[in-house]
């Protein structure tokens, strides 16, 4: 399962081997200075349910994909056992946002926002 971690001055989304195959993508990295906002999502599947996807998508069950929707480029890593999650919005990176499922999105948001 995808794991979001703060590593120094970077936010890193580590994907499992299976997720890398599903998404045809490697781990993602972004400078913490590029984070514009972090939002808790009660339904982390919803943002990945629209638009053009490259990767694995079983609606409402699992999304590990690049999603282009509404003029945005998102990366989603959400599974059936983590339907809640966070949306991290960025400026000046390859992605406008990452959507990441989490068993404890409140703790994840807090860790990301730590100075």
Residue pairs with C-beta under 8 A, 6 or more apart in sequence:
1 16
1 19
1 79
1 81
1 82
1 101
2 13
2 14
2 15
2 16
2 19
2 64
2 77
2 100
2 101
3 13
3 14
4 11
4 12
4 13
4 14
4 86
4 98
4 100
4 102
4 108
4 112
5 11
5 12
5 14
6 12
6 32
6 111
6 112
6 114
9 31
9 32
9 33
10 29
10 30
10 31
10 32
11 29
11 30
11 31
11 32
11 35
11 88
11 112
12 27
12 28
12 29
13 27
13 28
13 29
13 75
13 77
13 98
13 100
14 27
15 23
15 25
15 26
15 27
15 28
15 64
15 77
19 64
19 77
20 26
20 27
22 55
22 56
22 64
22 65
23 54
23 55
23 56
23 64
23 65
23 66
23 75
23 77
24 54
24 55
25 55
25 66
25 75
28 75
28 95
28 98
30 88
30 90
30 93
30 95
30 98
31 93
32 112
34 90
34 91
34 92
34 93
35 88
35 89
35 90
35 112
36 89
36 90
36 91
37 88
37 89
38 86
38 87
38 88
38 89
38 109
38 112
38 113
39 86
39 87
39 89
39 109
40 84
40 85
40 86
40 105
40 106
40 109
41 47
41 84
41 85
41 86
41 87
41 99
41 105
42 84
43 83
43 84
44 76
44 78
44 82
44 83
44 84
44 85
44 86
44 87
44 99
44 100
44 101
44 102
44 105
45 59
45 60
45 61
45 63
45 78
45 83
47 67
47 69
47 74
47 76
47 87
47 97
47 99
48 57
48 63
48 65
48 67
48 74
48 76
48 78
48 99
49 59
49 60
49 63
50 67
50 69
50 70
51 67
51 68
51 69
51 70
52 67
52 68
52 69
53 63
53 65
53 66
53 67
53 68
54 65
54 66
55 63
55 64
55 65
55 66
56 62
56 63
56 64
56 65
57 63
57 64
57 65
61 79
61 80
62 78
62 79
62 80
63 76
63 77
63 78
63 99
64 76
64 77
64 78
64 79
65 75
65 76
66 73
66 74
66 75
67 73
67 74
67 75
67 76
68 74
72 96
72 97
73 94
73 95
73 96
74 95
74 96
74 97
74 98
74 99
75 95
75 97
75 98
75 99
76 98
76 99
76 100
77 98
77 99
77 100
77 101
78 85
78 99
78 100
78 101
79 101
81 101
81 103
82 101
82 102
82 103
83 101
84 101
84 102
84 103
84 105
85 99
85 100
85 101
85 102
85 105
85 108
86 99
86 100
86 102
86 105
86 108
86 109
86 112
87 97
87 98
87 99
88 97
88 98
88 100
88 112
89 96
89 97
90 96
90 97
90 98
100 108
102 108
